[in-house]
Amino acid sequence: MAMTKKEIQERSDLKRGVKLKSFKLHSSVIELLEQLSSKTGKSQTELVSDGVRYLAGKYGV
């Protein structure tokens, strides 16, 4: 039996170790994230990941 799109996506996410996480952010932060994404060519997800990794390193986490 063929898998649904949802099943395919879930299987892919599991294989890549990806989980969905959502946040409510102030509109000014969203605008900044969009601008940074446009200027750097990185996805917004990459920018958030880079920022979290940077802070983890800074605080020894």
C-alpha positions in Angstrom: 0.0 0.0 0.0 1.3 3.5 -0.9 2.2 5.8 1.9 0.4 9.2 2.4 2.4 12.4 2.1 2.1 12.8 5.8 3.6 9.3 6.4 6.4 10.0 3.9 7.2 13.3 5.7 7.1 11.7 9.1 9.5 9.0 8.0 11.8 11.5 6.4 11.9 13.7 9.6 12.5 10.7 11.8 15.4 9.5 9.5 17.0 13.0 9.6 16.4 13.6 13.3 14.1 16.6 12.7 11.2 17.6 14.9 8.7 20.4 14.6 8.9 23.2 17.1 6.8 26.4 16.9 7.2 29.7 18.7 5.3 33.0 18.9 7.8 35.8 18.3 7.4 39.5 18.4 6.8 41.0 14.9 10.1 42.9 15.1 12.1 39.7 15.7 10.3 38.1 12.8 11.2 41.0 10.6 14.8 40.8 11.7 14.9 37.1 11.0 13.4 37.7 7.5 16.0 40.4 6.7 18.9 38.3 7.9 17.7 35.4 5.9 17.5 37.6 2.8 20.9 39.1 3.3 22.7 35.8 4.2 20.9 33.4 1.9 20.4 31.1 4.8 17.0 29.8 5.7 15.3 31.1 8.8 15.6 27.7 10.3 19.4 27.8 9.8 19.6 31.2 11.4 17.7 30.1 14.5 19.8 26.9 14.7 23.1 28.9 14.4 21.9 31.4 17.1 21.0 28.6 19.5 24.4 26.8 18.9 26.2 30.1 19.4 24.5 30.8 22.7 25.1 27.2 23.8 28.8 27.6 23.1 28.9 30.9 24.9 27.3 29.5 28.0 29.1 26.1 27.9 25.9 24.1 27.3 
